[in-house]
Amino acid sequence: MGVHRLVIREWSEADRPREKLMDQGRRSLTNAELMAILIGSGSPDESAVELCRRILSGANNSLDNVSKLEVKELCGYKGIGEAKAISIIAALELGRRRRESEPESKPLLNSSRRVYDYFRFTMQDLEHEEFWVLYLDTACKLKDKQLIGRGGNDFTPVDIRFILKFAVQNTASSIILMHNHPSGSLKASPEDKQLTKQIVGATALLDISVSDHVIFTNSSYYSFRDEGLL
């Protein structure tokens, strides 16, 4: 005689997410239930699901907000230690990288919107500034991308020599400059404009054009080209 299979309402709270996934598929689980599978267990006072509901509630029920939490912040929740915090952070980072992945090996980047859609997940949720350059061929297809500088909240050191070095290595026809504003500002600062002018002058000596300079925030972007600054 086979073992009687319990209906879902009879399963213990800690076992429900795993059993539910097996029985009904991954799409049937809530965000809290999926997170509960990651951490495995809760605390003596609450189940893993209840704990994850509390974490989500503290983040306004937004996975994007949870993805911004650091290990120390997650460990502030009773029942979450470093190992569980790291598991949550790693899983959300994998999800971000999946969205970031580009199936086309050489994406066409001939507009600011295409650049933003292609690269926004790389820039998303950063608490510091990063300056990247995309290197394109004559058809505006990507040949390479390079992180040129990483800085603080409002400043990124940029060595123009590195930009030129990679341009020559890739025999680029044009380049696109990109950086993010962690503050959320969608305005080009005087420093942004001055740096762009310097790079345009330097690349012109190599007969390489600067197609655009795109500033990213978590929700939108600013294009020098669209604004008539290039």
N, C-alpha and C positions, 0 to 999 in steps of 0.2 A: 504494500500500500504506500503510495507516494506521500511525501510531506505536504501537508496542506499549506497553500500559499496565502499569506495574510493579505487582506485588502489594504490599500494605502493608509486609511485612517487608523488601522491597528498597528502600523509600524511605529517603532520608537522615533522620536523627533530626530535624533542624531543619524538614524539610518535612512530617513526618507529621501534626502536628495540623491544619494547613490542609487537606491532602488527605483526611484521615480525616473531617473535618467535611463536606467536599463529597461524599465517597463514601458515608459511613454516617450522616450527620446529626449534629446538635449533641449529642443525648443520648448518643451513643456515646463522647464524650470524657471523660477524667478531669478533675478540677479543675486538675491540673498542666498538662495539655495545653491547656485553655482559657486559663489564665494565660500559657502560652508564646506563644499567638497574640497576646496583648496586648503582650508585650515584644518579639516579633519575632526576637530573637537572644539567644544566651547569651554565653559568653566563650570564649577559646581553649581553656580547660580542660574545658568542659562545654557541652552543648547547652542550648537554652532550656528544654526539658522537664526536664532534670536540675536546672537552676538553680531552676526553680519547685517541683520536688519538695523541694529543700533548704529553700526558704522555707516551704513548707507544713509540713515536718517540724519546723522551728523554732517553728512556731505550733501544735504538737500536731495537725497535719492539720485545723485548724479554719479555715474561711473567716471565721467571726466574729472569730477572733483576728487573722487577717491584716488584716481591715478596721479594726482598732484601731491598726495600725502607722502611724507618721508617716513622712514622706519620708526623714528622716534615718535612721530605723531600717531602712527598706528598702534604703537606699543602703549600709548596712553589709554587705550581701551582695555579694561580688565578682561583677561583671557587671551590677549594677543601678546605673544613674545616675539623676539627677533625672527625666529624661523618662520612663524606664521605671517608676520609682516612682509618678509622677503618673498614668500610664496605669492602673496597678493600682488606686490609690486611687479614681480617677474611676469605673472600672468597678464596683467594689464599692459605691460610693455610689449609682450608678444602680440597682443591684440593690436596695439598701435602699429607695430612693425608690419603686421599683416596688411593693415589698411594702407601702409606706406608703400608696400611692394608694388612694383610696376611690371606688368606682364610683358609690355613691349620693351625690347632691349634698347631701342633708340627712340624714345618718345619725341614727338614733334612739339617744340616749344616756341611757337611763333606768336604767342599772345600772353599778356600778363595773367589772364585767367588760367591758361594752360599751365603756366609756371606755378601759380598758386595751388592749383589742384594737384599738381605733381609733387610739390615739396611741402605742403602745409603740415603733413603729419610729422615730418622731421622737426619742424619748428614748434610744434604744438607743446604747450605746458612747460616750456623752458623758463627757468627763473633767472637766467642770465642771457646776455646777448651772444649770438654767434653770427659770423660773417662767412658766407659761402659764395662760390663762383661756379656757374655752369658754363661748360665749354662746348660750343656748337660747331657743326660743319656748315657748309654753304647752304644746305637745305633746312637749317634751323633744327636739326636733330641732335640729340645729346651725344657727345663723345666722352665726356668725363664730368665729374663734380668733385670739388675740393673744399674742405673746411680750411679757411685761411686764418681766421682768428676767433678766439673765445674770450669774452671779457666779463664785466660785472653787470649791474642792472642797467647801466646807461652808457657804457663805453666798451668798444671792442678794438683792440690794437690790430691794425691791418698793415702788413708789409707788402707794398705794391710789387716788389721784386718777385715774391712768390707767385703772385697772380700772373706775371709775365712769364715766369719759368714754366708753369703748367700750360700756359697758352702755347708756348713754343713746342713743348713736348707733345701736345695733342694736335699740333698744326691746326689750331682753331681758327675759324673764319670770324666768329663773333663770340662774345661772352655776355652772360647775364649776372649782375651782381645781386646778392640777396642778403638781408639780415633781418633780425626780428627785434621788436620792441616789447620787452616783458611788461612794460607799463600799460600797454594797450593803446598807446598813442598812434594815430594814423596820420601823423604829420612828419615831413622830412625836416630834420633839424638843420641848422646852418652847417654843423659839422658833417652831416650826411651829404649835403650839397657840395661842400668843399672837397670831400674825399672823392665823390663821384667825378668832379671836374678834374682832379689830379689823375685818376685812373684813365679817364677818357683821353687825356693828353698823353699819357705814357703808352697806352695801347695803340694810339694812332701812329706812333713811330714804327710800329710793327705791322701797320696796315690791318689791324684788328679792330672791329667796331664794338662798342658797348651797346647792346640792344636794349637793355633795360636795367633798372635798379628797383627791385621789388622789396618793400618793407612788409613783414608779416606780423600779424597779431594772432591770437587764438581764434578769432572769428572773422577776420577780413584782411585786406591788404591795401597797400598804396603803391602805385606804379609811377616812376619818373616819366616813362614814355607816355602813359595815358594822360599825365598832367602837363605834358608839353615841356618837360625839363630836359628831355633828350631828343 
